[in-house]
Amino acid sequence: MTTLDHAEKARRVADEAHSVVWQKDNARAPHLIALAQVYADLAKLAARPAIPDGIELAFYNQAGALVTVTKTQTATGYTVYPWTCHGCRTDYEGYSTRAHSKNDAEQHAADCTALQIAT
């Protein structure tokens, strides 16, 4: 199934759950609501962009956009780990430790709701 198939299936099952609730069929409603959530989650997972080669770490934000950490050498020979949100286009020059950049990028991913920007 494609992302659109999953999203359409989620919409149809949610509509059926809504109809069942109105009919007071309380036994089926929770199952249908849970099933609609599964299809919605599948649609979100299928829509997530692939992680490009050369990425040190990658996280997905709340909307499925990538937040990536790379490893780079500065002109003076230091190693830094800059990160970029491919949703809101936030760039940070990074820290000299992977752990610090990881924590910042991960926190940004947890807070950011921007959609992936196509390149």
VMD Tcl script that builds the backbone (N, CA, C; Angstrom):
set m [mol new atoms 357]
animate dup $m
set s [atomselect $m all]
$s set {name element resname resid chain x y z} {
  {N N MET 1 A 0.830 -1.192 0.000}
  {CA C MET 1 A 0.000 0.000 0.000}
  {C C MET 1 A 0.869 1.249 0.000}
  {N N THR 2 A 0.412 2.277 -0.662}
  {CA C THR 2 A 1.127 3.550 -0.663}
  {C C THR 2 A 0.652 4.405 0.499}
  {N N THR 3 A 1.322 5.528 0.695}
  {CA C THR 3 A 0.929 6.461 1.744}
  {C C THR 3 A -0.517 6.887 1.568}
  {N N LEU 4 A -0.895 7.217 0.323}
  {CA C LEU 4 A -2.267 7.650 0.086}
  {C C LEU 4 A -3.262 6.540 0.358}
  {N N ASP 5 A -2.897 5.294 0.040}
  {CA C ASP 5 A -3.778 4.172 0.337}
  {C C ASP 5 A -4.003 4.047 1.837}
  {N N HIS 6 A -2.925 4.152 2.615}
  {CA C HIS 6 A -3.053 4.064 4.066}
  {C C HIS 6 A -3.895 5.212 4.607}
  {N N ALA 7 A -3.663 6.408 4.104}
  {CA C ALA 7 A -4.416 7.571 4.569}
  {C C ALA 7 A -5.896 7.439 4.210}
  {N N GLU 8 A -6.175 6.979 3.003}
  {CA C GLU 8 A -7.563 6.784 2.580}
  {C C GLU 8 A -8.238 5.703 3.423}
  {N N LYS 9 A -7.529 4.612 3.671}
  {CA C LYS 9 A -8.078 3.535 4.491}
  {C C LYS 9 A -8.360 4.053 5.911}
  {N N ALA 10 A -7.449 4.865 6.458}
  {CA C ALA 10 A -7.654 5.447 7.786}
  {C C ALA 10 A -8.904 6.313 7.801}
  {N N ARG 11 A -9.084 7.115 6.755}
  {CA C ARG 11 A -10.262 7.975 6.685}
  {C C ARG 11 A -11.543 7.151 6.613}
  {N N ARG 12 A -11.534 6.108 5.797}
  {CA C ARG 12 A -12.732 5.269 5.655}
  {C C ARG 12 A -13.081 4.541 6.958}
  {N N VAL 13 A -12.069 3.997 7.616}
  {CA C VAL 13 A -12.321 3.285 8.874}
  {C C VAL 13 A -12.783 4.276 9.945}
  {N N ALA 14 A -12.208 5.466 9.972}
  {CA C ALA 14 A -12.640 6.483 10.936}
  {C C ALA 14 A -14.088 6.891 10.666}
  {N N ASP 15 A -14.457 7.027 9.390}
  {CA C ASP 15 A -15.848 7.336 9.043}
  {C C ASP 15 A -16.779 6.221 9.508}
  {N N GLU 16 A -16.350 4.978 9.319}
  {CA C GLU 16 A -17.164 3.843 9.764}
  {C C GLU 16 A -17.296 3.841 11.285}
  {N N ALA 17 A -16.205 4.150 11.984}
  {CA C ALA 17 A -16.255 4.216 13.452}
  {C C ALA 17 A -17.220 5.303 13.894}
  {N N HIS 18 A -17.195 6.439 13.223}
  {CA C HIS 18 A -18.103 7.537 13.547}
  {C C HIS 18 A -19.556 7.090 13.364}
  {N N SER 19 A -19.813 6.397 12.266}
  {CA C SER 19 A -21.153 5.896 11.993}
  {C C SER 19 A -21.599 4.897 13.064}
  {N N VAL 20 A -20.697 4.014 13.464}
  {CA C VAL 20 A -20.996 3.003 14.473}
  {C C VAL 20 A -21.311 3.655 15.821}
  {N N VAL 21 A -20.566 4.707 16.145}
  {CA C VAL 21 A -20.829 5.414 17.410}
  {C C VAL 21 A -22.229 6.005 17.393}
  {N N TRP 22 A -22.615 6.593 16.271}
  {CA C TRP 22 A -23.959 7.160 16.172}
  {C C TRP 22 A -25.033 6.085 16.265}
  {N N GLN 23 A -24.723 4.874 15.826}
  {CA C GLN 23 A -25.679 3.769 15.906}
  {C C GLN 23 A -25.652 3.111 17.285}
  {N N LYS 24 A -24.797 3.626 18.149}
  {CA C LYS 24 A -24.640 3.122 19.518}
  {C C LYS 24 A -24.201 1.661 19.551}
  {N N ASP 25 A -23.389 1.255 18.577}
  {CA C ASP 25 A -22.801 -0.083 18.534}
  {C C ASP 25 A -21.472 -0.003 19.287}
  {N N ASN 26 A -21.550 0.061 20.592}
  {CA C ASN 26 A -20.382 0.314 21.434}
  {C C ASN 26 A -19.353 -0.809 21.407}
  {N N ALA 27 A -19.722 -1.983 20.977}
  {CA C ALA 27 A -18.767 -3.088 20.934}
  {C C ALA 27 A -17.769 -2.912 19.790}
  {N N ARG 28 A -18.195 -2.379 18.645}
  {CA C ARG 28 A -17.335 -2.247 17.475}
  {C C ARG 28 A -16.566 -0.936 17.423}
  {N N ALA 29 A -17.088 0.094 18.034}
  {CA C ALA 29 A -16.485 1.430 17.910}
  {C C ALA 29 A -15.031 1.477 18.366}
  {N N PRO 30 A -14.662 0.976 19.553}
  {CA C PRO 30 A -13.254 1.071 19.970}
  {C C PRO 30 A -12.302 0.348 19.016}
  {N N HIS 31 A -12.732 -0.797 18.504}
  {CA C HIS 31 A -11.904 -1.550 17.560}
  {C C HIS 31 A -11.679 -0.741 16.283}
  {N N LEU 32 A -12.731 -0.140 15.766}
  {CA C LEU 32 A -12.605 0.637 14.534}
  {C C LEU 32 A -11.750 1.884 14.734}
  {N N ILE 33 A -11.892 2.516 15.865}
  {CA C ILE 33 A -11.075 3.697 16.152}
  {C C ILE 33 A -9.600 3.308 16.229}
  {N N ALA 34 A -9.301 2.192 16.897}
  {CA C ALA 34 A -7.917 1.717 16.991}
  {C C ALA 34 A -7.378 1.344 15.608}
  {N N LEU 35 A -8.194 0.722 14.791}
  {CA C LEU 35 A -7.780 0.342 13.436}
  {C C LEU 35 A -7.508 1.584 12.584}
  {N N ALA 36 A -8.347 2.597 12.713}
  {CA C ALA 36 A -8.127 3.844 11.975}
  {C C ALA 36 A -6.795 4.468 12.385}
  {N N GLN 37 A -6.461 4.410 13.678}
  {CA C GLN 37 A -5.193 4.970 14.151}
  {C C GLN 37 A -4.010 4.200 13.575}
  {N N VAL 38 A -4.137 2.879 13.460}
  {CA C VAL 38 A -3.066 2.059 12.874}
  {C C VAL 38 A -2.824 2.476 11.424}
  {N N TYR 39 A -3.891 2.632 10.648}
  {CA C TYR 39 A -3.726 3.045 9.249}
  {C C TYR 39 A -3.145 4.460 9.152}
  {N N ALA 40 A -3.559 5.349 10.042}
  {CA C ALA 40 A -3.005 6.709 10.048}
  {C C ALA 40 A -1.514 6.672 10.366}
  {N N ASP 41 A -1.118 5.838 11.326}
  {CA C ASP 41 A 0.299 5.701 11.671}
  {C C ASP 41 A 1.094 5.116 10.505}
  {N N LEU 42 A 0.522 4.136 9.814}
  {CA C LEU 42 A 1.190 3.556 8.650}
  {C C LEU 42 A 1.383 4.599 7.556}
  {N N ALA 43 A 0.396 5.452 7.363}
  {CA C ALA 43 A 0.506 6.505 6.351}
  {C C ALA 43 A 1.643 7.457 6.703}
  {N N LYS 44 A 1.773 7.804 7.989}
  {CA C LYS 44 A 2.847 8.696 8.413}
  {C C LYS 44 A 4.208 8.035 8.219}
  {N N LEU 45 A 4.313 6.757 8.549}
  {CA C LEU 45 A 5.590 6.056 8.387}
  {C C LEU 45 A 5.981 5.948 6.922}
  {N N ALA 46 A 5.023 5.648 6.066}
  {CA C ALA 46 A 5.310 5.503 4.642}
  {C C ALA 46 A 5.690 6.838 4.016}
  {N N ALA 47 A 5.249 7.941 4.602}
  {CA C ALA 47 A 5.531 9.261 4.045}
  {C C ALA 47 A 6.899 9.790 4.458}
  {N N ARG 48 A 7.530 9.173 5.427}
  {CA C ARG 48 A 8.818 9.664 5.908}
  {C C ARG 48 A 9.894 9.514 4.845}
  {N N PRO 49 A 10.706 10.545 4.680}
  {CA C PRO 49 A 11.772 10.473 3.674}
  {C C PRO 49 A 12.883 9.514 4.093}
  {N N ALA 50 A 13.552 8.974 3.107}
  {CA C ALA 50 A 14.681 8.071 3.372}
  {C C ALA 50 A 15.864 8.867 3.908}
  {N N ILE 51 A 16.675 8.218 4.705}
  {CA C ILE 51 A 17.855 8.860 5.276}
  {C C ILE 51 A 18.978 8.785 4.241}
  {N N PRO 52 A 19.517 9.942 3.838}
  {CA C PRO 52 A 20.580 9.949 2.821}
  {C C PRO 52 A 21.886 9.346 3.337}
  {N N ASP 53 A 22.735 8.925 2.418}
  {CA C ASP 53 A 24.061 8.412 2.786}
  {C C ASP 53 A 24.893 9.531 3.401}
  {N N GLY 54 A 25.817 9.169 4.247}
  {CA C GLY 54 A 26.723 10.132 4.846}
  {C C GLY 54 A 26.181 10.845 6.071}
  {N N ILE 55 A 25.016 10.447 6.525}
  {CA C ILE 55 A 24.412 11.062 7.700}
  {C C ILE 55 A 24.877 10.306 8.940}
  {N N GLU 56 A 25.367 11.038 9.910}
  {CA C GLU 56 A 25.848 10.445 11.162}
  {C C GLU 56 A 24.675 9.958 12.016}
  {N N LEU 57 A 23.670 10.816 12.207}
  {CA C LEU 57 A 22.465 10.504 12.978}
  {C C LEU 57 A 21.263 11.126 12.279}
  {N N ALA 58 A 20.098 10.532 12.441}
  {CA C ALA 58 A 18.883 11.104 11.859}
  {C C ALA 58 A 17.707 10.859 12.789}
  {N N PHE 59 A 16.852 11.846 12.862}
  {CA C PHE 59 A 15.626 11.760 13.649}
  {C C PHE 59 A 14.485 12.265 12.777}
  {N N TYR 60 A 13.277 11.856 13.095}
  {CA C TYR 60 A 12.103 12.387 12.414}
  {C C TYR 60 A 11.382 13.319 13.378}
  {N N ASN 61 A 10.965 14.494 12.878}
  {CA C ASN 61 A 10.212 15.399 13.735}
  {C C ASN 61 A 8.761 14.943 13.806}
  {N N GLN 62 A 7.915 15.724 14.451}
  {CA C GLN 62 A 6.518 15.333 14.652}
  {C C GLN 62 A 5.744 15.178 13.351}
  {N N ALA 63 A 6.169 15.871 12.304}
  {CA C ALA 63 A 5.483 15.793 11.015}
  {C C ALA 63 A 6.176 14.848 10.035}
  {N N GLY 64 A 7.243 14.183 10.487}
  {CA C GLY 64 A 7.932 13.222 9.632}
  {C C GLY 64 A 9.111 13.785 8.869}
  {N N ALA 65 A 9.458 15.046 9.077}
  {CA C ALA 65 A 10.623 15.626 8.398}
  {C C ALA 65 A 11.903 15.162 9.084}
  {N N LEU 66 A 12.965 15.049 8.309}
  {CA C LEU 66 A 14.252 14.620 8.848}
  {C C LEU 66 A 14.968 15.741 9.592}
  {N N VAL 67 A 15.614 15.362 10.684}
  {CA C VAL 67 A 16.581 16.211 11.374}
  {C C VAL 67 A 17.856 15.387 11.364}
  {N N THR 68 A 18.885 15.891 10.681}
  {CA C THR 68 A 20.101 15.109 10.469}
  {C C THR 68 A 21.317 15.730 11.134}
  {N N VAL 69 A 22.202 14.866 11.587}
  {CA C VAL 69 A 23.490 15.271 12.148}
  {C C VAL 69 A 24.569 14.705 11.238}
  {N N THR 70 A 25.507 15.563 10.846}
  {CA C THR 70 A 26.625 15.115 10.016}
  {C C THR 70 A 27.933 15.310 10.773}
  {N N LYS 71 A 28.984 14.728 10.265}
  {CA C LYS 71 A 30.319 14.865 10.853}
  {C C LYS 71 A 31.174 15.641 9.857}
  {N N THR 72 A 31.796 16.734 10.316}
  {CA C THR 72 A 32.550 17.610 9.428}
  {C C THR 72 A 33.860 18.023 10.074}
  {N N GLN 73 A 34.851 18.263 9.250}
  {CA C GLN 73 A 36.133 18.803 9.712}
  {C C GLN 73 A 36.150 20.304 9.439}
  {N N THR 74 A 36.530 21.080 10.440}
  {CA C THR 74 A 36.667 22.522 10.235}
  {C C THR 74 A 37.990 22.810 9.539}
  {N N ALA 75 A 38.166 24.054 9.109}
  {CA C ALA 75 A 39.407 24.459 8.434}
  {C C ALA 75 A 40.612 24.329 9.366}
  {N N THR 76 A 40.366 24.413 10.667}
  {CA C THR 76 A 41.465 24.305 11.633}
  {C C THR 76 A 41.708 22.866 12.086}
  {N N GLY 77 A 40.957 21.926 11.511}
  {CA C GLY 77 A 41.193 20.516 11.792}
  {C C GLY 77 A 40.342 19.896 12.884}
  {N N TYR 78 A 39.435 20.664 13.459}
  {CA C TYR 78 A 38.557 20.119 14.494}
  {C C TYR 78 A 37.384 19.387 13.865}
  {N N THR 79 A 36.899 18.365 14.560}
  {CA C THR 79 A 35.711 17.654 14.115}
  {C C THR 79 A 34.507 18.265 14.815}
  {N N VAL 80 A 33.476 18.588 14.044}
  {CA C VAL 80 A 32.219 19.097 14.601}
  {C C VAL 80 A 31.063 18.293 14.020}
  {N N TYR 81 A 29.947 18.375 14.695}
  {CA C TYR 81 A 28.749 17.624 14.302}
  {C C TYR 81 A 27.579 18.595 14.114}
  {N N PRO 82 A 27.490 19.254 12.936}
  {CA C PRO 82 A 26.377 20.164 12.689}
  {C C PRO 82 A 25.082 19.392 12.450}
  {N N TRP 83 A 23.951 20.024 12.765}
  {CA C TRP 83 A 22.667 19.385 12.481}
  {C C TRP 83 A 21.758 20.337 11.713}
  {N N THR 84 A 20.835 19.745 10.950}
  {CA C THR 84 A 19.903 20.486 10.101}
  {C C THR 84 A 18.526 19.873 10.205}
  {N N CYS 85 A 17.511 20.723 10.342}
  {CA C CYS 85 A 16.120 20.268 10.240}
  {C C CYS 85 A 15.691 20.500 8.799}
  {N N HIS 86 A 15.279 19.439 8.112}
  {CA C HIS 86 A 14.874 19.533 6.715}
  {C C HIS 86 A 13.408 19.916 6.585}
  {N N GLY 87 A 12.787 20.225 7.723}
  {CA C GLY 87 A 11.420 20.734 7.722}
  {C C GLY 87 A 11.420 22.247 7.805}
  {N N CYS 88 A 11.868 22.776 8.937}
  {CA C CYS 88 A 11.862 24.232 9.144}
  {C C CYS 88 A 13.151 24.895 8.678}
  {N N ARG 89 A 14.112 24.104 8.230}
  {CA C ARG 89 A 15.408 24.582 7.718}
  {C C ARG 89 A 16.290 25.216 8.800}
  {N N THR 90 A 16.103 24.802 10.034}
  {CA C THR 90 A 16.998 25.259 11.093}
  {C C THR 90 A 18.332 24.560 10.927}
  {N N ASP 91 A 19.405 25.332 10.956}
  {CA C ASP 91 A 20.764 24.798 10.884}
  {C C ASP 91 A 21.487 25.189 12.158}
  {N N TYR 92 A 22.268 24.273 12.671}
  {CA C TYR 92 A 23.119 24.602 13.805}
  {C C TYR 92 A 24.515 24.100 13.499}
  {N N GLU 93 A 25.502 24.929 13.730}
  {CA C GLU 93 A 26.880 24.583 13.355}
  {C C GLU 93 A 27.442 23.408 14.130}
  {N N GLY 94 A 26.811 23.034 15.206}
  {CA C GLY 94 A 27.185 21.819 15.918}
  {C C GLY 94 A 28.191 22.011 17.024}
  {N N TYR 95 A 28.435 20.924 17.691}
  {CA C TYR 95 A 29.365 20.876 18.808}
  {C C TYR 95 A 30.550 19.998 18.442}
  {N N SER 96 A 31.568 20.052 19.280}
  {CA C SER 96 A 32.737 19.208 19.035}
  {C C SER 96 A 32.497 17.778 19.517}
  {N N THR 97 A 31.385 17.546 20.195}
  {CA C THR 97 A 31.061 16.177 20.595}
  {C C THR 97 A 29.757 15.737 19.927}
  {N N ARG 98 A 29.750 14.511 19.525}
  {CA C ARG 98 A 28.573 13.927 18.876}
  {C C ARG 98 A 27.384 13.923 19.828}
  {N N ALA 99 A 27.629 13.636 21.103}
  {CA C ALA 99 A 26.554 13.539 22.097}
  {C C ALA 99 A 25.808 14.861 22.260}
  {N N HIS 100 A 26.520 15.984 22.295}
  {CA C HIS 100 A 25.860 17.281 22.435}
  {C C HIS 100 A 24.989 17.600 21.216}
  {N N SER 101 A 25.527 17.369 20.030}
  {CA C SER 101 A 24.745 17.618 18.814}
  {C C SER 101 A 23.545 16.678 18.741}
  {N N LYS 102 A 23.735 15.437 19.128}
  {CA C LYS 102 A 22.639 14.467 19.155}
  {C C LYS 102 A 21.520 14.958 20.056}
  {N N ASN 103 A 21.857 15.414 21.251}
  {CA C ASN 103 A 20.840 15.881 22.194}
  {C C ASN 103 A 20.069 17.078 21.640}
  {N N ASP 104 A 20.782 18.047 21.049}
  {CA C ASP 104 A 20.116 19.216 20.474}
  {C C ASP 104 A 19.208 18.833 19.306}
  {N N ALA 105 A 19.721 18.017 18.400}
  {CA C ALA 105 A 18.942 17.616 17.229}
  {C C ALA 105 A 17.717 16.799 17.645}
  {N N GLU 106 A 17.910 15.915 18.597}
  {CA C GLU 106 A 16.804 15.085 19.078}
  {C C GLU 106 A 15.729 15.936 19.746}
  {N N GLN 107 A 16.140 16.920 20.532}
  {CA C GLN 107 A 15.183 17.819 21.187}
  {C C GLN 107 A 14.431 18.652 20.152}
  {N N HIS 108 A 15.160 19.136 19.137}
  {CA C HIS 108 A 14.502 19.898 18.078}
  {C C HIS 108 A 13.470 19.023 17.364}
  {N N ALA 109 A 13.828 17.789 17.053}
  {CA C ALA 109 A 12.908 16.873 16.373}
  {C C ALA 109 A 11.647 16.638 17.203}
  {N N ALA 110 A 11.807 16.559 18.511}
  {CA C ALA 110 A 10.656 16.326 19.392}
  {C C ALA 110 A 9.714 17.529 19.408}
  {N N ASP 111 A 10.252 18.730 19.187}
  {CA C ASP 111 A 9.451 19.952 19.267}
  {C C ASP 111 A 8.934 20.459 17.919}
  {N N CYS 112 A 9.627 20.161 16.831}
  {CA C CYS 112 A 9.327 20.738 15.522}
  {C C CYS 112 A 8.144 20.033 14.846}
  {N N THR 113 A 7.274 20.827 14.232}
  {CA C THR 113 A 6.112 20.265 13.533}
  {C C THR 113 A 6.108 20.606 12.038}
  {N N ALA 114 A 7.240 21.087 11.513}
  {CA C ALA 114 A 7.325 21.469 10.095}
  {C C ALA 114 A 7.352 20.232 9.201}
  {N N LEU 115 A 6.719 20.351 8.042}
  {CA C LEU 115 A 6.730 19.277 7.049}
  {C C LEU 115 A 8.058 19.267 6.305}
  {N N GLN 116 A 8.406 18.117 5.752}
  {CA C GLN 116 A 9.638 17.962 4.962}
  {C C GLN 116 A 9.586 18.894 3.753}
  {N N ILE 117 A 10.666 19.618 3.529}
  {CA C ILE 117 A 10.763 20.494 2.365}
  {C C ILE 117 A 11.425 19.686 1.256}
  {N N ALA 118 A 10.750 19.589 0.120}
  {CA C ALA 118 A 11.303 18.832 -1.011}
  {C C ALA 118 A 12.453 19.609 -1.619}
  {N N THR 119 A 13.490 18.872 -2.027}
  {CA C THR 119 A 14.633 19.538 -2.647}
  {C C THR 119 A 14.753 19.145 -4.099}
}
mol reanalyze $m
mol bondsrecalc $m
mol representation Tube
mol addrep $m
